[in-house]
């Protein structure tokens, strides 16, 4: 049997460095997806660009801005007056955290945006985000709430009390 060991924790400085690397990676993903989309749809096929092309680009930019800003505010470090690191911010690479969902939204948007250079119908894949949000809502909140059993009747009477009541009833008859 393997000995039980404590799972290692990350230090403040390590969290800060990993957060900076994560934010840099997602900045590159966002810029790369927008560059590909702009070159293909707004330069090469400029004549076939419609109102929807511009509207979907603006929507994607809004999703990117909201998600990235949320991630960067979560990862904001706190420094002391002397410049020492007090807090490295929330770990963006933590599993099952809000940052994980924000990263998924950025990646989904980037993939949909690049694929939409082939066909505008790929924008329908963006509907996976609200479907996933509803799934998480159902699994974590609504499902357990709907399937919870109703409170049962009051607990059965104590055995002593039940015997007393039976004796009293027997005396009456």
TACOR-V72634 format. One record per residue. SS is DSSP state (H for helix, E for strand, L for the rest). PSI is psi in degrees with one decimal (none if undefined). NEAR is the number of other ideal C-beta (glycine too) atoms within 10 Angstrom. Layout:
ss=[SS	SS]
psi=[PSI	PSI]
near=[NEAR	NEAR]
This chain:
ss=[L	L	L	L	L	L	L	L	L	L	L	H	H	H	H	H	H	H	H	H	H	H	H	H	H	H	H	H	H	H	H	H	H	H	H	H	H	H	H	H	H	H	H	H	L	H	H	H	L	L	H	H	H	H	H	H	H	H	H	H	H	H	H	H	H	H	H	H	H	H	H	H	H	H	L	L	L	E	E	L	L	L	L	L	E	E	E	L	L	L	L	L	L	L	L	L	L	H	H	H	H	H	H	H	H	H	H	H	H	H	H	H	H	H	H	L	L	L	L	H	H	H	H	H	H	H	H	H	H	H	H	H	H	H	H	H	H	H	H	H	H	H	H	H	H	H	H	L	L	L	L	L	L	L	L	L	L	L	H	H	H	H	H	H	H	H	H	H	H	H	H	H	L]
psi=[133.7	142.4	145.4	130.2	154.6	138.5	131.5	144.5	158.3	145.9	167.8	-41.0	-40.3	-40.8	-42.9	-46.6	-42.1	-37.2	-42.2	-41.2	-40.0	-45.8	-36.9	-42.5	-46.9	-26.3	-43.3	-38.8	-46.5	-47.4	-40.3	-44.8	-41.3	-35.5	-45.8	-45.7	-43.3	-42.9	-47.3	-52.3	-32.0	-14.9	-54.3	-50.9	43.1	-38.9	-29.2	5.0	135.1	-178.1	-38.2	-32.8	-46.0	-39.2	-43.7	-33.7	-43.6	-38.2	-42.5	-40.8	-37.4	-40.6	-44.1	-47.8	-45.7	-45.5	-45.4	-40.7	-39.3	-44.1	-42.6	-31.7	-31.7	-33.4	8.7	122.5	160.5	130.4	150.3	173.3	-32.2	1.6	-1.0	151.1	120.2	-44.0	134.1	0.6	178.3	139.1	114.1	-17.6	10.6	136.6	147.8	28.3	171.1	-33.5	-32.6	-41.1	-37.0	-39.9	-38.8	-39.1	-41.9	-45.3	-42.2	-44.3	-41.4	-43.5	-44.9	-40.8	-42.5	-43.3	-28.1	-10.2	-26.2	-49.3	141.9	-17.6	-17.5	-16.4	-23.0	-21.5	-18.0	-19.4	-8.5	-29.4	-52.3	-29.3	-42.2	-40.2	-41.6	-38.3	-46.6	-39.7	-42.4	-47.8	-39.1	-27.9	-60.7	-45.1	-53.4	-32.3	-44.1	-35.4	0.7	140.2	147.7	151.6	133.4	172.2	161.7	150.3	150.7	150.5	144.5	146.2	-41.1	-45.9	-37.0	-43.1	-41.1	-46.2	-40.1	-42.9	-42.6	-42.0	-37.0	-36.3	-38.1	-34.0	none]
near=[3	4	4	5	6	5	4	6	8	14	11	15	11	12	22	18	13	16	23	15	12	18	15	10	12	21	14	10	18	21	12	13	23	17	11	14	21	14	12	14	21	13	9	11	12	9	5	9	13	10	7	10	18	12	10	19	18	10	14	21	14	11	20	22	11	13	21	19	11	15	23	16	10	16	21	12	15	10	10	9	6	5	6	8	15	10	13	21	19	16	19	23	15	12	7	7	14	13	21	13	16	19	20	14	22	22	14	16	23	22	16	22	27	17	16	23	17	9	9	15	9	15	17	11	14	19	10	14	16	9	9	14	12	11	11	12	11	13	10	10	10	12	12	10	9	8	7	8	5	5	6	6	6	6	6	8	11	9	8	8	10	11	11	12	11	10	10	9	9	8	7	6	4]
